[in-house]
């Protein structure tokens, strides 16, 4: 049951990540991504640990049971083997009691290391969450704007600096510091605090025991490689979710990122999109518009729209205390209308009117507009939605949504 619950947890984490990602800006997205990578890597390591332990423990149970059934061990003379092969096999295989002990030890060590690695990543995840929450609190309290990257980096440095400093002092001056002195007590206090939350080689008794008996350097390499492999697997899976065309024999297929001509993408149609996983892009109700009105929804993007609002309409982001709330909403919608112009078949819509609403299937803020289709003929048409330039001033490519009447 534990394994199945952990496997289901990986899918739940994916859904939570794709739900949160469109709601945060580009800078804060890095913190969310780190938390997601660490947490899902921890779950994957625990899943692999439980499965490996079940297999290895089953091996041990099988050996114990067979040794009980046949206590005399392997009868080599009854095996149809040549003389040399029999001698080689007897030399290779230990006695059954020795194999039972080895199987037991192997299962125990794998379980101990796997649970330690999973716990270590959970500690790192908790640390990342604390840093992220502290950064959000500081951002709200500080009078002037500070970027998320320096804020997160500074807080993380403050978190690990005492441990790194204590480790360096102990390695360089540990033998010279008096055991009963004030400096030694301070270092012991630092190691004690960080040891309780999983930092250091002795953060886990099982890990310390395995490392001290199996080679500290070897175990460290195993730890580093296992964590790196888990993170790479999660990152690769995330890339496959967000850009599935990259996986498979599709090298000759034109890349959607390079152009939009004659492209139909499911996220642009409400009937076809997956609101849990698809990116937050403009969409209409369906490929074929059978009624007189086309419903256009343009999700608000904190990563792009908030920055563009600050550049084009700074007064919208800093309203006056005596400003009418309705007037501010109108000014906000008018500015967003400038940032996201709409054209159909190359003709810009001068009567475009955005209302402030939300995406009903995700509850995320979005612009809503109803476009009159009564003047369009039957056949294929192209709806284009403009996007604001990025932070470097590079013009973003329009979103192209084909539809039929």
MOSUL-V302190 format. One record per pair of residues at least 12 apart in sequence whose C-alpha atoms are under 7 Angstrom apart, sorted by the first residue. I is the first residue (numbers start at 1). J is the second residue. Records with the same first field share a line. If there is no record, write none. Layout:
I=J + J
This chain:
3=47 + 50
6=43 + 47
7=47
10=40 + 43
13=40
15=276
17=36
18=276 + 277
19=276
22=280 + 301
23=302
24=302 + 303
25=302 + 303
26=303
27=148 + 149
28=148
31=132
35=125 + 128 + 129
37=231 + 234
38=121 + 125
39=121 + 122 + 125
40=234
41=230 + 231 + 234
42=118 + 121 + 122
43=118
44=230
45=114 + 118 + 230
46=114 + 115 + 118
49=110 + 111 + 114
53=107 + 110 + 111
56=103 + 107
57=104 + 107
59=103
60=100 + 103 + 104
63=100
64=100
67=96
73=96
112=206 + 207
113=207
116=204 + 207
117=223
120=198
123=197 + 198
131=152 + 155 + 156
132=152
135=151 + 152
163=190 + 191 + 194
166=187
260=400
264=402
267=281 + 283
268=281 + 282 + 283 + 284 + 401
269=283 + 284 + 285 + 286 + 287
270=283 + 284 + 285 + 286
271=285 + 286
275=361 + 362
280=299
281=298 + 299
282=297 + 298 + 299
283=296 + 297 + 298
284=296 + 297
287=403 + 404
288=403 + 404 + 405
289=404 + 405
290=405
292=372 + 373 + 374
293=370 + 371 + 372 + 373
294=370 + 371 + 372 + 373
295=369 + 370 + 371
296=368 + 369 + 370
297=366 + 367 + 368 + 369
298=366 + 367 + 368
299=365 + 366 + 367
300=365 + 366 + 367
304=390
308=388
313=335
316=328 + 331 + 332
333=354 + 355 + 356
337=354
339=386 + 387 + 388
340=385 + 386 + 387
341=385 + 386
342=384 + 385 + 386
343=383 + 384 + 385
344=382 + 383 + 384
345=381 + 382 + 383
353=369
354=367 + 368 + 369
355=367 + 368 + 369
356=368
377=405
378=405
379=404 + 405
380=402 + 403 + 404 + 405
381=402 + 403 + 404
382=400 + 401 + 402 + 403
383=400 + 401 + 402
384=398 + 399 + 400 + 401
385=398 + 399 + 400
386=398 + 399
